Amino acid sequence: MATTQVQTVNTGADKAKLGAAALLVLGALAAFYLLGKQGALVQWSVLLLGLALAAVAFFTSESGRQLIAFGKDAWREVRKVVWPARKEAIQITAYVFGFVFVMALFLWLTDKTLEWIFYDLILGWKK
């Protein structure tokens, strides 16, 4: 049986940063709606500023640094992918379309055959 590691926020500073990020998001949303009479420019400015500050607070925490490291690792793996040449991609796409067409034809013929057997031969319901 495999054991899984559960990662938790360990330090009080990380908990404070995550709490501050959550409060900044909630505060930005509340300010957006409370400043409705001030105009759209003020509303959106306060919302975007609050969300940017929340992002800064989150990305300075350990969870944020782990997310950034994961993103870098994922990007590094994407760069290792060998993409097919144009000719090969067109050939594979043609094979897929051909297979889908043949499968659709097979299923349609099977459906019509079963319809004919059950409705015409067995039940005698002529159309």
C-alpha positions in Angstrom: 0.0 0.0 0.0 1.4 3.4 -1.1 1.5 6.2 1.4 0.8 9.7 0.3 2.4 12.7 1.7 0.1 15.5 2.8 1.7 18.9 2.7 0.4 21.4 5.2 1.3 25.0 5.9 3.9 24.7 8.6 4.9 28.2 9.7 2.8 30.9 11.2 4.2 33.3 8.6 2.9 31.2 5.8 -0.5 30.9 7.5 -0.5 34.7 7.9 0.4 35.2 4.2 -2.3 32.9 3.0 -4.8 34.5 5.4 -3.8 37.9 4.1 -4.2 36.8 0.5 -7.7 35.5 1.2 -8.7 38.7 3.1 -7.3 40.8 0.3 -9.4 38.9 -2.3 -12.5 39.3 -0.1 -11.7 42.9 0.5 -11.2 43.7 -3.1 -14.5 42.1 -4.0 -16.4 43.9 -1.2 -14.7 47.2 -2.3 -15.7 46.6 -5.9 -19.4 46.4 -4.9 -19.3 49.1 -2.2 -17.7 51.6 -4.6 -20.4 51.3 -7.2 -21.3 55.0 -7.0 -17.7 56.1 -7.5 -17.6 55.0 -11.1 -16.4 52.0 -13.0 -12.8 53.3 -13.2 -12.5 53.4 -9.4 -14.2 50.1 -8.9 -12.0 48.2 -11.3 -8.9 49.9 -10.1 -9.6 48.9 -6.5 -10.5 45.4 -7.6 -7.4 44.9 -9.7 -5.1 46.4 -7.0 -6.6 44.2 -4.3 -6.2 41.1 -6.5 -2.6 42.0 -7.4 -1.7 42.5 -3.7 -3.4 39.1 -2.9 -1.3 37.4 -5.6 1.9 39.0 -4.2 1.0 37.7 -0.7 0.2 34.3 -2.0 3.3 33.9 -4.2 5.6 34.9 -1.3 4.2 32.0 0.8 5.6 28.5 0.6 2.5 27.3 -1.3 3.0 30.0 -3.9 6.7 29.2 -4.3 5.8 25.5 -4.8 3.2 26.5 -7.4 5.8 28.5 -9.2 8.3 25.6 -9.1 5.6 23.3 -10.4 4.9 25.7 -13.3 8.6 25.9 -14.2 8.9 22.1 -14.1 5.8 21.7 -16.3 7.1 24.2 -18.8 10.5 22.4 -18.9 8.7 19.1 -19.7 6.6 20.8 -22.4 9.8 22.0 -24.1 11.0 18.4 -24.2 8.0 17.2 -26.3 8.9 16.3 -29.9 6.0 17.6 -32.0 5.2 15.8 -35.3 6.1 17.3 -38.6 3.3 18.9 -40.7 3.2 15.9 -43.0 3.0 13.4 -40.2 0.3 15.4 -38.4 -1.8 15.6 -41.6 -1.5 11.8 -42.1 -2.5 11.0 -38.5 -5.5 13.4 -38.8 -6.5 11.7 -42.0 -6.3 8.3 -40.3 -8.5 9.5 -37.5 -11.1 10.9 -39.8 -11.0 7.7 -41.9 -11.5 5.5 -38.8 -14.3 7.7 -37.5 -16.1 7.4 -40.9 -15.7 3.7 -41.1 -16.9 3.3 -37.5 -19.9 5.5 -38.1 -20.8 3.5 -41.2 -20.4 0.2 -39.3 -22.6 1.4 -36.4 -25.3 2.8 -38.8 -25.4 -0.5 -40.7 -25.6 -2.5 -37.5 -28.4 -0.3 -36.3 -30.4 -0.6 -39.6 -29.8 -4.4 -39.6 -31.1 -4.8 -36.1 -34.0 -2.5 -36.8 -34.9 -4.6 -39.8 -34.6 -7.9 -37.9 -36.6 -6.8 -34.9 -39.3 -4.6 -36.5 -39.8 -6.2 -39.9 -39.0 -9.9 -39.3 -39.8 -10.6 -35.7 -42.6 -8.1 -34.9 -43.9 -7.7 -38.4 -44.3 -3.9 -38.1 -43.9 -2.9 -41.8 -43.4 0.8 -42.4 
